[in-house]
């Protein structure tokens, strides 16, 4: 994407820079106008564009680092606080819960108050709660869990607004595809970076992991203030008074939606600990259903500016989001139980387990780059189907892996295959929605994909934990533990298999739609 610019680029439109000529090449004024209105990134110097992309992509990198820097040392933290193994998934799921739940309203805040401003606020928010995580070492696990849940709000602010900045500053085409692919590649990279530093700082004292994270976030905020360009101020919200802007945030809809998602997810992740017969668990499920109904009523009948642009939710978008939800729920289970397999059953240290899982970084980067290069040629439907196949195959490999098998067998290959599911599904879904909405709604488009991705990770862990509890027989032996892990991964395979079937139906639907369109075009001739 960062190729050498031609001397005439300043007078070309974004479409021409991507290799597609405009119909009226001689109309220089039109080209200049398109350049001013569609491709703000093209006005940046090459060094600044590289720094700009790196800072914005840090939103994705740090989100996944937030998973890795706890997952790697979760048993160390659990031992310090005296937690049981059944309580450990909450330290992962609680973070993903708020990441997925608060993304949707965060996208609207970005639309109203500015994507750059909200991105920087997200960096600072995550820095604040990272410091609280470190300080919890002097308190107890309640403060750690509390801070972990609130820390997830930072990435929830960062992700949609980071993607929205890309969507508002790049015109549709190859360059935009590549930027979104690089953003997706930061997911496995961030996870491993977080794991490496957590393992290293754990050699001294684990709270240093979160002190270092906070310091880096503050430095990133400072750099972003100067290096991130301001997106074009064309939003209808920019000309409103403060009271009008607040009314357009759709706060009643946001409250109802967030409450519904939190209660539903809380019930599924708490049930494995206390049992489904505990009254407050099924009461939370009932309340979540009521709040969800209230959310749709507000969005469809009351709100003048709904959080979700229902005119964008076509059948194609629904298919894509369903595929993404199934795939990333599978990934959440695969991620947690692969680490458990390495550390509990194979007794690997945090750094050794990180080394074993580290192939996800080169594999994920290659997958993201390949996706960025080919998605505009083959289209999102086949890409999504391949992604779901990779999720399924990767999970089957670790699910059937013998505990005493050499590392270079199934364990290694599962870390190579699974990242292709992550880094093919995310760019495909994001590009579909980004191109489907106007620039002033880029925050909402990015929010929908990220909401599904991160909420599915947390919810998938709740499903898997419930399955594990009911088959583990108390977990008193390694054989029982292995049985529970494999049962949880069977759940993951079922989810990815459902997504694979859905993506197959989507491919057939798109093929038939294209065939009808070609037939109609031929008849008109």
Secondary structure, 3 states (H helix, E strand, C coil): CCCCCCCCHHHCCHHHHCCCCCCCCCCHHHHHHHHHHHCHHHHCCHHHHHHHHHHHHHHHHHHHHHHHHHHCCHHHHHHHHCCCHHHHHHHHHHHHHHHHHHHHHHHHHHHHHCHHHHHHHHHHHHHHHHHHHHHHHHCCHHHHHHHHHHHHHHHHHHHHHHHHHHHHHCCCCHHHHHHHHHHHHHHHHHHHHHHHHHHHHHCCCCCHHHHHHHHHHHHHHHHHHHHCCCCCCCCHHHHCCHHHHHHCCCHHHHHHHHHHHHHHHHHHHHHHHHCCCCHHHHHHHHHHHHHHHHHHHHHHHHCCCCCCCCCCCCHHHHHHHHHHHHHHHHHHHHHHHHHHHHHHHCCCCHHHHHHHHCHHHHHHHHHHHHHHHHHHHHCHHHHHHHHHHHHHHHHHHHHCCCCCCCCCCHHHHHHHHHHHHHHHHHHHHHHHHHHHCCHHHHHHHHHHHHHHHHHHHHHHHHHHHHHHHHHCCCCCCHHHHHHHHHHHHHHHHHHHHHHHHHHHHHHHHHHHHHHHHHHHHHHHC
